[in-house]
């Protein structure tokens, strides 16, 4: 039972970090983050990849919600997207917690 609480905590940390990062990028740029990468420069492209890796669960869930409500996609796709976003959040949350604890 204790491991489940740790997994849920790491998942929440990952998803909150993704949401904060995606919201910050939207605040600065004026448009929501997307998975596509614009070819500006090598450094900007690498930074975009890092941003999208960390903000991926928020982008994925925003797109899944949009597809469910506006496009009328089946609910099973939303469930699959939520499961992928949860696993992604667990991995990124564990990485962030490990970085924070080891600093």
Secondary structure, DSSP 8 states (H G I E B T S, - for coil): -HHHHHHHHHHHHHHHHHHHHHHHHHHHHSS---S----S-HHHHHHHHHHHHHHHHHHHHHHHHHHHHTS---HHHHHHHHHHHHHHHHHHHHHHHHHHHH-
